[in-house]
Amino acid sequence: MENSDDFMAKIVALCKRRGFIFQSSEMYGGINGFWDYGPIGVALKRAVEQTWWKYMVEDRDNVEGLDSTIICHPMVWQASGHLANFADEMTDCTVCKKRFRVDQMDDPTTCPACGAKAMTPPRNFNLMMKTFVGPVFDEEHAAYLRAETCQPIFVDFNTIRIASRQKLPFGIAQTGKSFRNEINPRNFTFRSREFTQMEMEFFCHEDESMKWFDYWHEQRWNFYTKILGISEDKLRIHWHDKLAHYAKKALDIEFLYPFGWNEVEGVHHRGTWDMSQHAAYSKQEQDCRYFDQERNATYYPTVVETSCGLDRICLLLICNAYDEDTAATQKEGMDEDARVVLHFAPRIAPVQVAVLPLSKKLEEPATDLFRKIRGSFRAQYDVTGSIGKRYRRQDEIGTPFCVTFDFDSLNDNAVTVRDRDAMTQERVPVAELAQWLRNKIDK
Ligand code: GAP
């Protein structure tokens, strides 16, 4: 059994080599906790985000979308409690100068890096990233990059409710960047300082909130197992024992990453905390309360939240998909060599179809086919190297279908489609190819 550091080293190397994810500003030595997504990575990230958006917003009548600013009025973060309380305890080693989060240390008196018993007393460190708006850099002009995407949802609740003519219960979703000055970014992209969240806040009456909590728990579990195709034995629910004073229930969906079970998503009952806080700080009660005609009552909506990190999902998908095998490579004209393959579900694969002409002489009809395919699927064209090498290249980025255009194709108007996982080949008429692929990809 391979150790987890070796496995992660392979994932990190593959991600850089094939243009999934690599350090930001690498030529200057990188910047800790910031990551860039290359051509294949951004295709994966967008595919997952679009899949989430369709599942959470487009396919539902009772969830609306939002794309808010990253910088909001600083009072938003006063009201949410982030400026006062969004802090981790940190301690520094006075010998090696490394900094650690106290809650991540086995023994807060001993440096995990150099072993010295010379740690500073723990102190609070606020995670909000600060900037200044306007030409004067003073406290009056201080502003913060959002630490979560949900706060603007609460602030915009009433405007969206009126514009969309929604009645409770309904939800508002948004995806976008969040920023946290994490003390100790680690485990590749798992804990970053700039990351993308995908959040949905569902507004309902208190009496119905537990029913909705159970509903969203089930929906989010299904997203991972049925839509992303993650097997249930790599996922688990972690119920929170300690709840915030306003919350009735909270759970994390955890995935078995190579470095252990870790949170990918939270489903939280947030009570009326957010709406009542914004009412108190903004003094705009009418924007935070809801008049329920059926109940003939006005109240603060209770919120059930689903909140996940897109970077954590992409990392999960890459780790989950990664495989090495040696079997059956010979039949593709290669020596028996190890192949690295990513078994992504076809609907989120960064490249879904590769078009490969068998010979450079077939470039013209093959590029014609590629142009047609590219309108409906994420597609790549590759003409360089032996067909076996080209299959390997596509396996490494998880392309589920390789379409080979050969000399027979000129006569029989058919192509060979090679399946990434089974490594089987099937002759498919060009006229039926798009539908054939659609059936397999949407399955
Ligand atoms: N609005 C609630 C909220 O933000 P959270 O548990 O702090 O709750 C929600 O964050 C999700 O955002 C996490 O489950 C995780 O997937 C992602 N996330 C949080 N901090 C992150 C970080 N430093 N790097 C990457 N993803 C992070």
Residues whose N, C-alpha, C, O or C-beta is under 5 A from the ligand:
A	BS01	GAP	A147 E148 C150 E182 T189 F190 R191 S192 F195 Q197 E263 V264 E265 G266 S307 C308 G309 R312
